[in-house]
Amino acid sequence: MFENLSDKLQNTLKKLRGKGKLTEKDIDIAMKEVKMSLLEADVNYKVVKMFVNNVKERALGHEVMDSLSPGQQVVKIVHDELVNIMGEGESKLNFSPNDITYFMMCGLQGAGKTTATGKLAKKLKKEGKRPLLVACDIYRPAAIKQLEVVGGNVDVPVFSMGDKTSPVIIAQEAMKHALKNGNDIVIIDTAGRLHIDEELMEELVQIKETVNPEEILLLLDAMTGQDAVKVAETFNKYLEITGVILTKVDGDARGGAALSIRNVVDKPIKFLSVGEKMDQIETFHPDRMASRILGMGDVLSIIEKAQDAFDEKQAIELQKKLKTQEFNLEDFLSQLQQMKNMGPLDEILEMIPGLGGNKKLKGLKVDEKELKHTEAIIQSMTKKERMSPSLINGSRRKRIAAGSGTSVQKVNQLLKQYEEMRKMMKKFSSMEKMGKKKGGLGGLGNFKMPF
């Protein structure tokens, strides 16, 4: 999502950055380009108009015109206004303080509602909650079975009464079931339709009145752009939704929905569903997204992903090794396996400030096949070789290649990668030391890199 918009905005702003002084004409030209980029990204026209006017008004003010680096000031203004249209700060879920919390999941068919429901349940379970999924979609063939499979995948119970009982009665019975079984969160997967109709909306209103949910979350397919905004308007009119989960943001989405929803329906995006795996759901942070769009990186999200993916004990052990320069090939293999858990490598690198716009990084992945080759090569080494890779001479490389069913070239490639990673780890270690001296890494407190 946002790839084309990001490239275009970065190119436009780069032209401004290179100028020592900006004129009104420079701002006008840049704003025309920004406007076209946003419209091409399928952002709502009223939102585009408001955004461009706000940026232009601020860009022609004293904070830019009297500045020593006006280009940088315009970038800051664009960043601020992007945050403004997506919503200030993270929008947290609401929980009932003394009772069971009810969430209603709604949306059109094909928006990825059931999968996102499972992802949310897994996330909440990880946070110590006891969720229950409720199958209230009695119309779509195999919808109940799909929710049961999803529930099984995330190890969360599913309450269902088949497809002959009214969804309102199912919701009522689910409330009794949750009370009896000690569930503190009930997530109701409601029926979707291929289009909005009166019957669907009436049923959803009845479920809402029955369970009185803390959250009514609308699942929207990010790839549908402006259509998603129209869907949000209709659902909001009937149900007064509390937030949005954008799905399929890893597809070829232009990003228009994400930049339009807050302004059009005045409801926050709470989560992004970013892939097929059940742990691929991210809290939506407008400020971090604005930074990513403008190629400024997103260090906080890298840290969160790393903390989720990396084993804490191993991380502490590895930090000790880094300080004593003992990072070996067994550690290298372990790091590759854990980096794989963080998601596609190109996405991670895009979050590093300064690397976001690097075209060479697009499509970089921790390849499963390559990982197997790496494992085979390292496992074909003796314990001594794994601990001291400098011992691996020409004849040893031939033996390792034969033992792993690969080639000497692959062994050489692996050893080179290991050396590069060792240097990178050393760099992170020295960054951490600098961070401690300056009161924290880049203003992030006393966080330790979990590599």
N, C-alpha and C positions, 0 to 999 in steps of 0.2 A: 504494500500500500504506500502511496505517496511518492513512488520512485520517480515518475516523470515530473511531477510537481516540484519535488525536491531539487532535481537537476536544473529545472528552469529557473526557480527562485534563486538558487545558488549562483547561477550564471549571471542573472540580472544584478544581484547584489555585489558580485565580484567586480563588475564594471564601476560601480559607485565607490567601492573600497579603494580603487586605484587612483581616485582623484583627490587632489590636495584641497580643493574648494568646490562646493556644489552650487549650481545655479538652479533657479526655479525650473528651467528647461530640462536640466538633468533629472530632477525629481519627476517631472511630467512624463518623460520618456520611460523612466524606470517603472512608474505606476501603471502606465499602459501595458507594459510587459507583464507586470504582476497580475493585473486584471485579467489579461488573456490566459495566463497560466492557471489561475483559479477557476475560470469558466471552463477551460478544457478539462480540469480535474473534476468537473461536474458539481462544483460548489453552487449553492443556491444564489441566484442573481442578486437578491436583496442583501444577502450576507456579503457578497463580493463588493457591492456598491458601498456598504457601510465600512467594510474593512479598508478599502482603498482610500475613502474620504478621511477616515481617522488617521491612517498612516501619513497621507499627504499633509493634512493639517499640522500634525506634530513635526513632520520633516521640514516644514517651512518655518517652524518656530525657532526661538533662540537656542534651544538645546542642540540643534544641528548646525545652524548657520554660523554660530559663534564658536563652534567646537574646533579643536585642533585636528580631530579625525572624524569629519562629518560622515564619511562612508560607514564607519563603525557604529556611529550613533543611529543611522538609518536601519542598520541590521538589528540593533537593539530594539528599535521601535517596532519593526516587523515582527520580531520575536514576541514582544509584549502583546501586540495586537492578535497574533495567532493564539496565544494563551488565552486572551480575553474572549475570543469567539468560541474556543473549545471549553471554556469554563475554568474558573480559578480553583486550582488545587484538586486533590483526589477526593472523589465522592464516595464515602464509606457506606457499607450496608447498614440498615437499621435493624436492630434486634429488640425483641420484647424483653424488658428487664426482669419480669417476674414469671413469665409464662412461656409457652411454646411459641416460637417464631414461625410465621407462615410466609412463604414466598410463592408468588404466582408467576409462572413462565408463560408468556404468550407471544404470538407472532404468526406469520404466514407459513404455509407448508414449504419445505425445502430451504428454510433459513438456517438449518442446523440446530434447531431448538433442543431436540432430545440429547444430542451429543453435548451441547453447551450446558444442559441441565446436569449431566453426569460430571462434567468438569468442575462445575460449581460445587457439587456435592463432595467431590474428592478434596477440593481446596478447603472446604469447611471442616471436613473430617480431620484433615491434617492440622487444622487449628484447634482441635480438641472438641469439636461439636459432634452430636450424634444425629446426623440427618436421616430422613425418611423420604424416599421418592414416591410420588403418587401418580398412578397412570389414569389420567382423566381424558385421554384421547381415545375415544371409543369408535371413531369413524374411519381413520386411516388404517388400511389393512396392515397387520403386523406391527402397529405402533406400540401396543402393549408389550409384545415380545421384544421389540427393539429396546424399550426402556429397561426391561428385565436383564437383557444382555449387557447394557450399559451399566446398570446397577451392579451386576456380577463383576464386571471389569474393575469397578472402583470400590468394591466390597462395601456397598451401601444397600440396605434392604429396600425392596419395592413393594408398595401396597397396591393391589389391583383386585377388581371384582368382575373381570371379563368385559365384554363389549355390549352386554344387554342391559346393564344398569345405567341409570342417568348419571352424568358427571357430577351433578350437584349432590346426589346421594353418596357417590364414591367419596367426594370431598368430606362430607359429614362423617362417614364411617372412618375415614383416614384420621380425622381429628381424635376420635375415640381410641383408635389403634395406637396413635402416637402417645397419648396420655397413659395408656396401659403398659406400653413397652419402653417408656423413658426416653423417647426421642425429643430433642429440644429444638430441632429445625424440621419443618415439613415443606418440601419443595413440590409444588403441584405442576405437572407437565400437562398443559391444556391442549385442546385440539387446534390445529391450524387449518387453514383453507387455502385453496389456490388463489382466491381473491377474498376481499372483505365482503361479508354479507350480514344482514340484519340478525339472522338466526344465530350465527356464531357469536356476535357481539352480545346478544341477549343472554346467551348461555354463560359467557364470561362474566357478565355483570352479576348474574345469580351466584356464581362461584365466589366472586369477590364479596358479595353480601353475606355469604355463608361463613367464610373463613376469616374475613376482615384482615387481609394480609398486611404485614409491615412493608413488604416490597412487592410491586407489580413490575416485573422486568420484561421489557420488550426485546425480543431477539430480532436483530435486523441484519440482513445479508449486505455486507459492505460493498459487494460487487454490483449491487443494484443502484447505487448512486442516489440521484434525486427521487427515484421511486421509493427508496427506503424512507426518505423524509416525509413523503405523502402518507405512507403506511403509518409512520409515527404520529402524524397529525390525527388520523382517524382513530387509532387505538387510544390516544390520549383523550380525545373528545368523549369516548364512551367510558373509559376506565380510570382516567387520570393516573397514568403510569408514573412510577417513581424514578425510573432510570432505564438505560439501554445497555444491552450487551451486543457489541458489533461482532458478527461472525465472518469467517472466510477472509480475514484481513491479510492472510498469507497468499491469497490468490491475486489475480490481476485487477486489483481494486484501485480506482483513481483517487479515492480519499474524500470525495465530495460530501458523503454522508457524515463522516466524522467532523468535518469543518462546518456543517450546516445545522445539525440537529439541535445543539444547545440554543442557538438563536431562534430557530423556527418554533420549537415546542417548549423551550425553556426547561428541558430535562437533561440531566447529566449522562454522559457515557460512563458506566461504572467499570466495565471490563471489555477486554478484547480477546476473542477466541482466535488463537494465532496458528493453529496447526491441527493435525489429526490425532495426536497423542492426548491422552486424558489429563495430562498435567499442563497442557499448553493453553492456559488461560492467564491473562495478565491484567493487573489493576491498571486502569487508564489514568495516566498522569499528564494533563494538558501541557505543563511546562516542559516535561521530558520529550513529549511528542513534538513540540515546537522546535526544540533543540535538534532533534533528529532530522526534521524536515529541512532545517537550515544548515545541516552538516556540522553541527557543533558537538555532536557526540551525546552520550547519555551514560555517564559513569555510574550513577546510582543504580540504574537497571542492571548493568553488568555485575555490580556487587551483589545485588539481590539474587540474580541468576546463579552466580558462583556459590553463594552461601547455600542455596537450595541443592545445587548439584554436587558440591564437594564434601567429602567426608571430613568432619571436624578433626577427628583424631589423626587421620592421615595428613591433614593440612598442617597441624601443629608439628608433627614428626618431620614433615618436609621442610618447614621453616627452619628447624634446627639444622637439617642437612645443608640447606642453602647457605646458612651462616658459616658452616664449616667446609663449604665447597664439596659436599659429598653426594651431589645429585647424580644418580646412576641410571642405567637403562631400565631397571625395574621400576624406579620412580617415574621415568619417562613414559612407560607403558601405562602406568596407573593414571598419570595426568591426562593422557590421550583419551582413556576410557571415560574419565570424569568430564572432560571438556565436551565430549560427545553428548553428555546429558544436558549441557547448557543450551543445546539447539544448534541450528546451522551456523557454521563458523563465519560466513559472510555477514550474517545479521549481528553477530557479536562484535565483529571488527568495525561495523558501521557505527556502533555505539561509542567507539573510541574517538575522542576529539581529534579532528584533523584527518581521519581515515574515511569518514562517511562518503565523501565524493569520489573515492578512488575506484575507477572503473575496473581495474585489474582484480579487485577483491570480489566482484559480483560472482555469485555461483560457487564460491569456495565452500567446500563441505568436508566434514570428517567422514571420509568414505568407509562404509562398513567393510567392503572387500579389502581395501588398503589396511584397515585396522587388523583384519585377520592375518594378512601378510606380515604385518609388524609383529603381531603376537607370535606367529610361527618362527620368524627370524630370531626374536629375543629368546624364545623358548629353546631354540637350537644352539644357543650359546651355553658355555659352562658358567657356573656360578661366579667364577673368578672374572670371566670376560664381562658378565653383566655388571659386576661391581667396579671393574676397571677397564672401560672400553678402549683405553689407549693401548692395551695389550693386543688388540685385534689387528694383526698384520695381514699380508696378502694371502698366505696359505690358510690362515684361520677363516678369512672371508670366504674362500672357496668352500671350505668344510661347512660353514654356516649356511651358505646358499644351497648346497646339496641337501643338507639336513632339513631345511625349511621348504624345499621344493620351489625355491625362487631363483634369482640370479645374483651374481656378484654386484651387478649394477644396483639392484634393489637394496642389497646390504649396504653398499656405499651411500645410497640415497638416505637410508634410515639413519646411519651414523652422522650424516651431515645435518639431518633434521634435529637429531638429538643435541648436537653441538649448538645449533641455533637456539633451541629451546632452553638449553642450559644458560646461554648468554642472556636470554629474555628473562629467565627466572632471577638471574643475578641482578638484572636491571630493576625488576620489581622489588627485590629485597633492598636495594639501595634507595629506591623511592620511599619505601616504608620507613627507613632510617631517617631520611630527610623529613618525611612527614612528622615523625616524632619530634624532631628538633624544632620544626615550625609549628608544632601544636596540632598535628594531624595531616593526613595525606590530602592535599588539595582542599583543605577545609572540611574533610570528612571525619574529623575526630581522630580517634586512635584505632581506626579500622586496620586490620591486618589483611593483606592480600591472601586469599585462600588458595594459592597455587602451591 
